[in-house]
Amino acid sequence: MTARRRPTYAQLGLDEAEGRVLRALATPRQIQDYIASLPANFEPDGATLRSVRGVLKHRKAHCLEAAFTAACALWLNGEPPLLMDLTAAKGDADHVVTLFRRGRCWGAISKSNHVWLRWRDPVYRSLRELAMSYFHEYTDGTHKTLRTYSRAVDLRRFAPETWVTNDEDCWDVGAALDDARHYRLISPAQAARLELRDEIEVKAGRILQYGGHKRAKIY
């Protein structure tokens, strides 16, 4: 499958209805709007890592499930399915975004319950520059917690049945993201000198798209 730049939905194991939904998302902006419209998956019955098919079936997603879905839509529309993993300091949640390029610059499609960790226009000259665009608002209360970013992980490395149509949770692909090479954004000395966010910033950070759940703030 890696040899084909633009597979058909049938080659990925999707049915016609599933393929129609994803092929209709013809631009990164349309993909962003679609995944943002999905209610958040707060995993009320325990941790999940649903495939693209699982997301289309349940119509809910957390950041990595949405990243799979966005990557698949890009792939079906002729762009590579690339993800970047962002890791946080101990005590805060990690995040995953879907990458795309326009010319030499990177942008990102991203689902988050918080306004700050979403879409990025394709104006960033490197993955480090893109990752740093999330730094100031990637927080746990008053503390800035973003610490590393991964290289671009090409999901064409993995068989479609492991992340596109898997009826089980896609833990193996998730583990591969964790194992991808990561790069440090700041040194320990810089981390020790970071300023705390002020009261108005903390207040703005409490704005959530989907509330009403004890885990709402971590997504």
C-alpha positions as CSV (number, residue, x, y, z in Angstrom):
1,M,0.0,0.0,0.0
2,T,2.9,2.4,0.6
3,A,3.7,2.5,-3.1
4,R,0.4,4.2,-3.9
5,R,0.2,7.9,-3.2
6,R,-3.6,7.9,-3.3
7,P,-5.4,4.7,-2.4
8,T,-9.1,4.0,-3.0
9,Y,-11.3,3.5,0.1
10,A,-11.7,-0.1,-0.9
11,Q,-8.0,-0.7,-0.8
12,L,-8.0,0.5,2.8
13,G,-10.8,-1.8,3.7
14,L,-13.4,0.9,4.1
15,D,-17.0,0.5,2.8
16,E,-18.6,3.0,0.4
17,A,-20.4,5.0,3.1
18,E,-17.1,5.4,5.1
19,G,-15.2,6.3,2.0
20,R,-17.7,8.8,1.0
21,V,-17.4,10.7,4.3
22,L,-13.7,10.8,4.2
23,R,-13.2,11.6,0.5
24,A,-15.6,14.6,0.9
25,L,-13.1,16.1,3.2
26,A,-11.0,17.4,0.4
27,T,-8.9,20.0,2.2
28,P,-7.1,20.2,5.5
29,R,-9.5,22.9,6.6
30,Q,-12.5,20.7,5.9
31,I,-10.9,17.8,7.8
32,Q,-10.2,20.1,10.7
33,D,-13.8,21.3,10.8
34,Y,-15.1,17.7,10.7
35,I,-13.0,16.4,13.6
36,A,-13.7,19.5,15.6
37,S,-17.4,18.8,15.2
38,L,-17.1,15.3,16.7
39,P,-18.0,15.2,20.4
40,A,-15.0,14.4,22.6
41,N,-14.4,10.8,23.6
42,F,-13.9,11.0,27.4
43,E,-13.4,7.2,27.6
44,P,-16.1,6.7,30.2
45,D,-15.7,2.9,30.2
46,G,-11.9,2.9,30.1
47,A,-9.1,3.9,27.7
48,T,-9.8,3.5,24.0
49,L,-7.8,3.9,20.8
50,R,-10.4,3.5,18.1
51,S,-9.5,3.1,14.5
52,V,-10.9,5.4,11.7
53,R,-13.8,3.0,11.3
54,G,-14.4,3.1,15.1
55,V,-14.5,6.9,15.0
56,L,-16.9,7.0,12.1
57,K,-19.1,4.4,13.9
58,H,-19.2,6.0,17.3
59,R,-18.9,9.7,16.1
60,K,-16.7,10.6,19.0
61,A,-12.9,10.9,19.2
62,H,-10.1,12.0,21.4
63,C,-7.0,13.6,19.9
64,L,-5.2,10.5,18.7
65,E,-8.4,8.9,17.3
66,A,-9.1,12.1,15.5
67,A,-5.5,12.2,14.2
68,F,-6.0,8.8,12.7
69,T,-9.2,10.0,11.0
70,A,-7.6,13.2,9.7
71,A,-4.6,11.3,8.4
72,C,-6.8,8.8,6.6
73,A,-8.8,11.6,4.9
74,L,-5.6,13.3,3.8
75,W,-4.3,10.0,2.3
76,L,-7.5,9.3,0.4
77,N,-7.2,12.8,-1.0
78,G,-3.6,12.4,-2.2
79,E,-1.5,13.6,0.8
80,P,0.6,11.4,3.1
81,P,-0.8,10.4,6.4
82,L,1.7,11.9,8.9
83,L,1.4,12.3,12.6
84,M,3.5,14.2,15.2
85,D,3.5,13.3,18.9
86,L,3.8,16.0,21.5
87,T,4.8,14.9,25.0
88,A,4.3,16.8,28.2
89,A,5.9,16.9,31.6
90,K,4.9,14.3,34.2
91,G,1.3,14.9,35.3
92,D,0.0,16.4,32.1
93,A,-1.5,14.6,29.0
94,D,0.4,14.2,25.7
95,H,-1.1,15.3,22.4
96,V,-1.0,14.2,18.8
97,V,-1.5,16.2,15.6
98,T,-1.9,15.4,12.0
99,L,0.7,17.0,9.7
100,F,0.4,18.5,6.2
101,R,2.6,20.6,4.0
102,R,2.0,23.5,1.6
103,G,5.2,24.2,-0.3
104,R,8.1,23.9,2.2
105,C,6.0,24.8,5.3
106,W,4.2,22.6,7.8
107,G,0.7,22.9,9.2
108,A,-1.3,20.8,11.6
109,I,-4.9,19.4,12.0
110,S,-5.7,18.8,15.6
111,K,-8.6,18.0,17.8
112,S,-8.6,19.4,21.3
113,N,-11.2,20.4,23.9
114,H,-9.1,23.5,24.4
115,V,-9.1,26.3,22.0
116,W,-5.3,26.7,22.0
117,L,-4.1,23.2,20.8
118,R,-6.0,23.0,17.5
119,W,-5.3,24.0,13.9
120,R,-2.1,25.5,12.7
121,D,-1.8,27.2,9.4
122,P,1.0,25.9,7.1
123,V,3.5,28.6,7.8
124,Y,6.1,26.8,9.9
125,R,9.4,26.0,8.3
126,S,10.2,23.0,10.5
127,L,8.5,20.5,12.8
128,R,10.3,22.1,15.7
129,E,8.9,25.5,14.8
130,L,5.4,24.0,14.5
131,A,5.7,22.3,17.8
132,M,6.9,25.5,19.5
133,S,3.7,27.2,18.3
134,Y,1.9,25.1,21.0
135,F,4.4,25.8,23.8
136,H,3.0,28.8,25.6
137,E,-0.6,27.5,25.8
138,Y,0.3,23.9,26.5
139,T,-0.3,24.0,30.2
140,D,-1.5,22.3,33.3
141,G,-3.0,25.1,35.3
142,T,-0.3,27.7,35.7
143,H,2.6,25.6,34.4
144,K,3.8,25.2,30.8
145,T,4.3,21.5,30.3
146,L,5.2,20.8,26.6
147,R,8.6,19.1,26.5
148,T,9.2,17.1,23.3
149,Y,8.0,16.5,19.8
150,S,8.5,13.5,17.5
151,R,9.7,13.2,14.0
152,A,6.9,12.9,11.4
153,V,5.4,9.3,11.7
154,D,4.1,8.0,8.3
155,L,1.1,5.8,8.9
156,R,1.7,4.1,5.6
157,R,4.2,2.0,7.6
158,F,1.3,0.2,9.2
159,A,-1.2,-2.1,7.5
160,P,-4.6,-0.4,7.2
161,E,-6.2,-3.1,9.2
162,T,-4.2,-2.0,12.2
163,W,-5.5,1.6,12.3
164,V,-8.0,2.3,9.6
165,T,-10.5,-0.7,9.9
166,N,-9.4,-2.3,13.2
167,D,-12.4,-3.4,15.2
168,E,-10.2,-3.5,18.3
169,D,-8.2,-0.8,19.9
170,C,-5.1,0.3,18.0
171,W,-2.6,0.0,20.8
172,D,0.3,-1.2,18.7
173,V,0.2,1.9,16.5
174,G,-0.2,4.1,19.5
175,A,2.9,2.4,21.0
176,A,4.9,3.0,17.8
177,L,4.1,6.7,18.1
178,D,5.4,6.7,21.7
179,D,8.6,4.9,20.5
180,A,9.3,7.3,17.6
181,R,12.3,9.5,17.9
182,H,11.5,12.6,20.0
183,Y,13.4,15.8,20.3
184,R,13.6,18.0,23.3
185,L,12.1,21.5,23.0
186,I,13.7,23.1,26.0
187,S,16.6,22.2,28.4
188,P,16.0,21.3,32.1
189,A,17.6,24.7,33.0
190,Q,15.1,26.5,30.8
191,A,12.2,24.4,32.2
192,A,13.2,25.5,35.7
193,R,13.1,29.2,34.7
194,L,9.7,29.2,33.0
195,E,7.3,31.8,34.2
196,L,3.9,30.8,35.5
197,R,0.8,31.8,33.5
198,D,-1.1,34.7,35.0
199,E,-4.7,34.8,36.2
200,I,-6.3,35.9,33.0
201,E,-4.4,33.2,31.0
202,V,-5.5,30.5,33.4
203,K,-9.1,31.8,33.2
204,A,-9.0,31.7,29.4
205,G,-7.5,28.1,29.5
206,R,-10.7,26.9,31.3
207,I,-12.8,27.5,28.1
208,L,-13.8,24.1,26.8
209,Q,-15.8,23.0,23.8
210,Y,-17.3,20.0,25.5
211,G,-17.7,20.1,29.3
212,G,-19.8,18.1,31.8
213,H,-17.2,15.4,32.4
214,K,-14.5,15.0,35.0
215,R,-11.9,14.3,32.3
216,A,-13.0,17.2,30.1
217,K,-10.0,19.4,31.0
218,I,-7.3,16.9,29.8
219,Y,-8.5,16.8,26.2
